[in-house]
Amino acid sequence: MIGKSVRTLQRWDLEGVFVAHRNQKNRRFYTHDQYLEYLGIKASEDKAKIVVYARVSSANQKQDLQNQIEAL
């Protein structure tokens, strides 16, 4: 994905150049923010908010509205 070999990433991790996180099985992984930083793209400080909208066409469908809200 970034055009570097596994060995290069391992060496960079050991040297502290591009430090990896470790999972429970001790495998290296990198976050999306680390990837963006490597590419020279500043990760957004403010994460985008997700907005959802639920509606029904009549008051008789209030239960349907509640079902929609629970599904969201």
C-alpha distances in whole Angstrom, upper triangle without the diagonal:
4,6,8,10,11,14,13,12,15,17,16,17,20,21,20,18,15,16,15,17,19,20,23,22,21,17,15,13,12,13,12,14,13,9,12,14,11,11,15,15,18,18,21,24,25,23,24,27,27,31,32,36,38,41,44,47,50,51,52,48,48,47,44,43,43,41,38,38,38,35,33
4,6,9,11,13,11,10,14,15,13,15,18,18,17,15,12,15,14,17,19,20,24,23,21,18,15,13,11,13,12,13,11,8,10,12,9,8,12,13,16,17,20,23,25,23,25,28,29,32,34,37,40,43,46,49,52,53,54,51,50,49,47,45,45,43,41,40,40,37,35
4,7,10,12,10,10,14,15,14,16,19,19,19,16,14,17,16,19,21,22,26,25,23,19,17,15,14,16,16,17,15,12,14,15,11,11,15,17,20,20,24,26,29,27,28,32,32,36,37,41,43,47,50,52,55,57,58,54,53,52,50,48,48,46,44,43,43,40,38
4,7,8,6,7,10,11,10,13,15,15,16,13,12,14,14,17,19,21,24,23,20,17,14,14,13,16,16,17,14,12,15,15,12,12,16,18,21,21,25,27,29,28,30,33,34,37,39,43,45,49,52,54,57,58,59,56,55,54,51,50,50,48,45,45,44,42,40
4,5,5,6,9,10,11,12,14,15,16,15,13,15,14,17,18,20,23,21,19,15,13,14,14,17,18,20,17,15,18,18,15,16,19,21,24,24,27,30,32,31,32,35,36,39,41,44,47,50,53,56,59,60,61,57,56,55,52,51,51,49,47,46,45,43,41
4,5,5,6,9,10,11,12,14,15,14,12,13,12,15,15,17,19,17,15,12,10,11,13,16,17,19,16,15,18,19,15,17,21,22,24,24,27,29,32,30,32,35,35,39,40,44,46,50,52,55,58,59,60,56,55,54,51,50,49,47,45,45,44,41,40
4,5,5,6,9,10,11,12,14,13,12,13,13,16,16,18,21,19,16,13,12,14,15,19,20,21,18,17,21,20,17,19,22,24,26,26,30,31,34,33,35,37,38,42,44,47,49,53,56,59,62,62,63,59,58,57,55,54,53,51,49,48,47,45,43
4,5,5,6,9,10,10,12,10,10,12,12,16,17,19,22,20,18,15,13,14,14,17,19,19,16,15,18,17,14,16,19,21,23,24,27,29,32,31,33,36,37,41,43,46,49,52,55,58,61,62,63,59,58,57,55,53,52,51,49,48,47,45,43
4,5,5,6,9,10,10,9,7,9,8,12,13,16,19,18,15,12,9,10,10,14,15,16,13,12,16,15,12,15,17,19,21,21,24,26,29,27,30,33,34,37,39,43,45,49,52,55,58,59,59,56,55,53,51,50,49,47,45,44,43,41,39
4,5,5,6,9,10,10,9,9,8,12,12,15,17,16,13,11,8,11,12,15,18,19,15,15,19,18,15,18,20,22,24,23,27,28,31,30,32,35,36,40,41,45,47,51,54,57,60,60,61,57,56,55,53,51,50,49,47,46,44,42,41
4,5,5,6,8,8,9,10,11,14,15,18,21,19,16,14,12,14,14,18,20,20,16,17,20,18,16,19,20,23,24,24,28,29,32,31,34,37,38,42,44,48,50,54,57,60,63,63,64,60,59,58,56,54,53,52,50,49,47,46,44
4,5,5,6,5,5,7,9,12,14,18,21,20,16,15,12,13,12,15,17,17,13,14,17,15,12,15,17,20,21,21,25,26,29,28,31,34,35,39,41,45,48,52,55,58,60,61,62,58,57,56,54,52,51,50,48,46,46,44,42
4,5,5,6,5,4,6,9,11,14,17,17,13,12,9,10,11,14,16,16,12,14,17,15,13,17,18,20,21,21,24,25,28,27,30,33,34,38,40,44,46,50,53,56,59,59,60,57,55,54,52,50,49,48,46,44,43,42,40
4,6,8,9,7,9,12,13,16,18,18,14,13,11,14,14,17,20,20,16,18,20,19,17,20,21,24,24,24,27,28,31,30,33,36,37,41,43,47,50,53,57,60,62,62,63,60,58,57,55,54,52,51,49,48,46,45,43
4,6,8,8,11,14,16,19,22,21,17,17,14,16,16,18,21,20,16,18,20,18,16,19,20,23,23,23,27,27,30,30,33,36,38,42,44,48,51,55,58,61,63,64,65,61,60,59,57,55,54,53,51,49,48,47,45
4,6,5,9,12,14,18,21,21,17,16,13,14,13,16,18,17,13,15,17,15,13,17,18,20,20,20,23,24,27,27,30,33,35,39,41,45,48,51,55,58,60,61,62,58,57,56,54,52,51,50,48,46,45,44,42
4,6,10,13,16,19,22,22,19,17,14,14,13,15,17,15,12,13,15,12,10,14,14,17,18,18,22,22,26,26,29,32,34,38,40,44,47,51,54,57,59,60,61,58,56,55,54,52,51,50,47,46,45,44,41
4,6,10,13,16,20,20,16,15,11,11,9,11,13,12,8,10,12,10,8,12,13,15,16,16,19,20,23,23,26,29,31,34,37,41,43,47,50,54,56,57,58,54,53,52,50,48,47,46,44,42,42,40,38
4,7,10,13,16,17,13,12,9,9,8,10,13,12,9,11,14,12,11,15,16,17,17,17,20,20,23,23,26,29,30,34,36,40,43,46,50,53,55,56,57,53,52,51,49,47,46,45,43,41,40,39,36
4,6,10,13,13,10,9,5,6,5,8,12,12,9,11,14,13,12,16,17,18,18,17,20,21,23,22,25,27,29,32,34,38,41,44,48,51,53,53,54,51,49,48,46,45,43,42,40,39,37,36,34
4,7,10,11,9,8,6,5,6,8,12,12,10,12,15,15,15,18,19,20,19,17,20,20,22,21,24,26,27,31,33,36,39,42,45,49,51,51,52,48,47,45,44,42,41,39,38,36,35,33,32
4,7,8,5,5,5,6,9,11,14,15,14,15,19,18,18,21,23,23,23,21,23,24,25,24,26,28,29,32,34,38,40,43,46,50,52,52,52,49,47,45,44,43,41,40,38,37,35,34,32
4,5,5,5,7,7,10,12,15,17,16,17,20,21,21,23,25,25,25,22,24,25,26,24,26,27,28,31,32,36,38,41,44,48,50,50,50,46,45,43,42,40,39,37,36,34,32,31,30
4,5,7,10,11,14,15,19,20,19,21,24,24,24,27,29,29,28,26,28,28,29,27,29,30,30,33,34,38,39,43,45,49,51,50,51,47,45,43,42,41,39,37,37,35,33,32,31
4,6,9,11,15,17,20,22,20,21,25,25,25,27,30,30,30,28,30,30,31,29,31,32,32,36,37,40,41,45,48,51,53,53,53,49,48,46,44,44,42,40,39,38,35,34,33
4,6,9,13,15,19,20,18,20,23,23,22,25,27,28,28,26,28,29,30,28,31,32,33,36,37,41,43,46,49,53,55,54,55,51,50,48,46,45,43,42,41,39,37,36,35
4,7,10,13,16,18,16,17,20,21,20,22,25,25,26,24,27,27,29,27,29,31,31,35,36,40,41,45,48,51,53,53,54,50,49,47,45,44,43,41,40,38,37,35,34
4,7,10,14,15,13,13,17,17,16,19,21,22,22,21,24,24,26,25,27,29,30,33,35,39,41,44,47,51,53,53,54,50,49,47,45,44,43,41,39,38,37,35,33
4,7,10,12,10,10,14,15,14,16,19,19,19,18,20,21,23,21,23,26,26,30,31,35,37,41,44,47,50,50,51,47,46,44,42,41,40,38,36,35,34,32,30
4,7,8,6,7,10,11,11,13,15,15,16,14,17,18,20,18,21,23,24,28,30,33,36,40,43,46,48,49,50,46,45,44,42,40,39,38,36,34,33,32,29
4,5,5,6,9,10,11,13,14,14,13,11,14,15,16,15,17,19,20,24,26,30,33,36,39,43,45,46,47,43,42,41,39,37,36,35,33,31,30,29,26
4,5,5,6,9,10,11,12,11,11,9,11,13,15,13,15,17,18,22,24,28,31,34,38,41,43,44,45,42,40,40,37,36,35,34,31,30,30,28,25
4,5,5,6,9,10,10,9,8,6,9,10,12,11,14,17,19,22,25,29,32,35,39,42,44,45,46,43,41,41,39,37,36,35,33,31,31,30,27
4,5,5,6,9,10,10,10,8,12,13,16,15,18,21,22,26,29,32,35,39,42,45,48,48,50,46,45,44,42,40,40,39,36,35,34,33,30
4,5,5,6,9,9,10,9,13,15,17,16,18,21,23,26,29,32,35,39,42,45,48,48,50,46,45,44,42,40,40,39,36,35,35,33,30
4,5,5,6,5,7,6,10,13,15,14,16,19,21,25,27,31,34,37,41,43,46,47,49,45,44,44,42,39,39,38,35,34,34,32,30
4,5,5,5,6,7,11,12,15,15,18,21,24,27,30,33,37,40,44,46,49,50,52,48,47,46,44,42,42,41,38,37,37,35,32
4,5,7,9,10,14,16,19,19,21,25,26,30,33,36,39,43,46,49,52,52,54,51,49,49,47,45,44,43,40,39,39,37,35
4,6,9,10,14,16,19,19,20,24,26,29,32,35,38,41,45,47,50,51,53,50,49,48,46,44,44,43,40,39,39,37,34
4,6,9,12,15,18,18,20,24,26,29,32,35,39,42,45,48,51,52,54,50,49,49,47,44,44,44,41,39,40,38,35
4,6,9,12,14,15,16,20,22,25,28,32,35,38,42,44,47,48,50,47,46,46,43,41,41,40,37,36,37,35,32
4,6,9,11,12,14,18,21,24,27,30,34,37,41,43,46,47,49,46,44,44,42,40,40,39,36,35,35,34,31
4,6,9,9,11,15,18,21,24,28,31,34,38,41,43,44,46,43,41,41,39,37,36,36,33,31,32,31,27
4,5,6,9,12,15,18,22,25,28,32,35,38,40,41,43,40,38,39,37,34,34,34,31,29,30,29,25
4,6,9,12,16,19,22,25,29,32,36,39,41,41,43,40,38,39,37,34,34,34,31,29,30,29,26
4,6,9,12,15,19,22,25,29,32,35,37,37,40,37,35,35,34,31,30,31,28,26,27,26,23
4,6,9,13,16,19,23,26,30,33,35,35,37,34,33,33,31,28,28,28,25,23,24,23,20
4,7,10,13,16,20,23,27,29,32,32,35,32,30,30,28,26,26,26,23,21,22,21,17
4,6,10,13,17,20,24,26,29,29,31,28,26,27,25,22,22,23,20,17,19,18,15
4,7,10,13,17,21,23,26,26,28,25,24,24,22,19,19,19,16,14,16,15,11
4,7,10,14,17,20,22,23,25,22,21,21,19,16,17,17,14,12,15,14,10
4,7,10,14,17,19,20,22,19,17,18,16,13,14,14,10,9,12,11,7
4,7,10,13,16,17,19,16,15,16,13,10,12,13,9,9,12,12,9
4,7,10,13,13,15,12,11,12,10,7,9,10,6,7,10,10,8
4,7,9,10,12,9,9,11,9,6,9,11,8,9,13,13,12
4,6,8,9,6,7,9,7,6,10,11,9,11,14,14,14
4,7,8,7,9,12,10,9,13,14,13,15,18,18,18
4,5,6,8,11,10,10,13,15,14,16,18,19,20
4,5,6,9,10,9,12,14,14,15,18,19,20
4,6,8,9,10,12,13,14,16,18,19,20
4,5,5,6,9,10,11,13,15,15,17
4,5,5,6,9,10,11,12,14,15
4,5,5,6,9,10,11,12,14
4,5,5,6,9,10,11,12
4,5,5,6,9,10,11
4,5,5,6,9,10
4,5,5,6,9
4,5,5,6
4,5,5
4,5
4
